[in-house]
Amino acid sequence: MTMTIHHTAEPEANDLRARLDAATGRGQRTKTPTMAAVVRAKGSHLWTADGRRLVDLAAGVLVANLGHDHRGFERAFARYAKGLPRTAYNFLTPIEVEAAERLLASMEGNRNAQKLLWAASGSEGIQKALWAAMHKNPDRKILLATRKGFHGKKGLAGDVSGEESPNPNVRWVPFPTDEIEPKAHYAKELDRLGRDHRDDIALLITEPYLGAAGSYHPPKWYLRMLQDWCRDNDVPFILDEVQSCHGRTGNMYAYQTYGLEPDLIVLGKGLANGEPAAAVVGRADLIDALDYGEASDTFSGNPRACAAVCAALDVFEDEKIVEHARERGVQLRAVLDELKAQFSFVTAVRGEGMVYGIEMRDDDIARECVLEAYRGTGKKGVHFLGPLAGKVLRVSPPLTIRREELYEAHRILSRAWTRVG
Ligand SMILES: Cc1ncc(COP(=O)(O)O)c(C=O)c1O
């Protein structure tokens, strides 16, 4: 049974929540103690149905990297989208060609960024990347995935997420979390897998950092070691950049931050600043392993999604978003460190660029922190993703957040969290 969330003094939002719960299934949403009802958004601010204002420290789920209702983005998007057909199934539009060419060009210098496939969600992009590698070597069965990753819930993306799989062909490679073992530890595991499944490994998939599992950012040598091992063993190396793409780690792409050149890279979330678009970019021989129709579906490469991809690239270039994010990331880190110094229930702050996790003493404290941040101070609050990663709160504001907005969030949290515990 669905327990409708109710907050005091929120008549409008309480009515909307009750009606939503009556009309839709709860399975569509992730669990949060707040369930804010947002009627307007601008930049890094959200306005609730009852007239409160929240600083957005989530950007959806790392989606609205340019913030909400960004003037440059909306104008460019409207310009690109003007007059486009509503669908381009079985025909092409120039906007798709432009979006594809520009996305490849945005990876200039990456020798493997040769061709792409569109998808309509991150997990579909992952599925297509896995299919591409599996079709390239159809006689190989084994899928290697780094443990505790999250690549989506659907199909093969779900099979290679977490640390247990319903798919008997998935094998797990350890990923450094709280304890970082010496390099030899991981190398030994990889070599063992290589020996056990000689000539039978179709691919290895990993994330630049474990976001959903609670913000674990590995040392650079770890991901390079995975890539080197893949090269030595002729195994396609797939990097899931669904959440790290478009500026999160302080570079346009995380493969640049970590000094990698993966065979396939999956992009999503911030790629089109909120329009549903995802893509797999990589080696032409892998992308072309899929024949006509094998990766087609109704919405992938949709003209408006492609228009949004172009508009986002325009703004990233024109407004030097990555440089801005790098600078703001330093302030974000300082704010989070100050919160850690102020509140003893904050046990760790982990992250890089504009993506962090705040680890709390336990899940209950994390839940209370989300709630009290929302309640904030009077008419103002702070919006977090619900504590999706147990006791770790994810922090991923729009990359365009202004310094004052960040400091405003800090002021609200440093008062609101005195009520926690
Ligand atoms: C790293 C990563 N990969 C894949 C996905 C799946 O994307 P989607 O929810 O668009 O299917 C997510 C979503 O959170 C993600 O964070």
The ligand as an SDF file (V2000), in Angstrom:
LIG
                    3D

 16 16  0  0  0  0  0  0  0  0999 V2000
   26.0760    5.3090  -14.0510 C   0  0  0  0  0  0  0  0  0  0  0  0
   24.6770    5.0610  -14.5430 C   0  0  0  0  0  0  0  0  0  0  0  0
   24.4950    4.2350  -15.5730 N   0  0  0  0  0  0  0  0  0  0  0  0
   23.2640    3.9780  -16.0590 C   0  0  0  0  0  0  0  0  0  0  0  0
   22.1410    4.5480  -15.4940 C   0  0  0  0  0  0  0  0  0  0  0  0
   20.7850    4.2150  -16.0490 C   0  0  0  0  0  0  0  0  0  0  0  0
   20.2230    5.3100  -16.6900 O   0  0  0  0  0  0  0  0  0  0  0  0
   18.6410    5.4100  -16.9110 P   0  0  0  0  0  0  0  0  0  0  0  0
   18.0200    5.5980  -15.5800 O   0  0  0  0  0  0  0  0  0  0  0  0
   18.4950    6.6260  -17.8140 O   0  0  0  0  0  0  0  0  0  0  0  0
   18.2050    4.1600  -17.5810 O   0  0  0  0  0  0  0  0  0  0  0  0
   22.2890    5.4170  -14.4200 C   0  0  0  0  0  0  0  0  0  0  0  0
   21.1120    6.0350  -13.7910 C   0  0  0  0  0  0  0  0  0  0  0  0
   21.1170    6.4950  -12.6730 O   0  0  0  0  0  0  0  0  0  0  0  0
   23.6000    5.6780  -13.9220 C   0  0  0  0  0  0  0  0  0  0  0  0
   23.7960    6.4910  -12.8860 O   0  0  0  0  0  0  0  0  0  0  0  0
  1  2  1  0
  2  3  1  0
  2 15  2  0
  3  4  2  0
  4  5  1  0
  5  6  1  0
  5 12  2  0
  6  7  1  0
  7  8  1  0
  8  9  2  0
  8 10  1  0
  8 11  1  0
 12 13  1  0
 12 15  1  0
 13 14  2  0
 15 16  1  0
M  END
$$$$
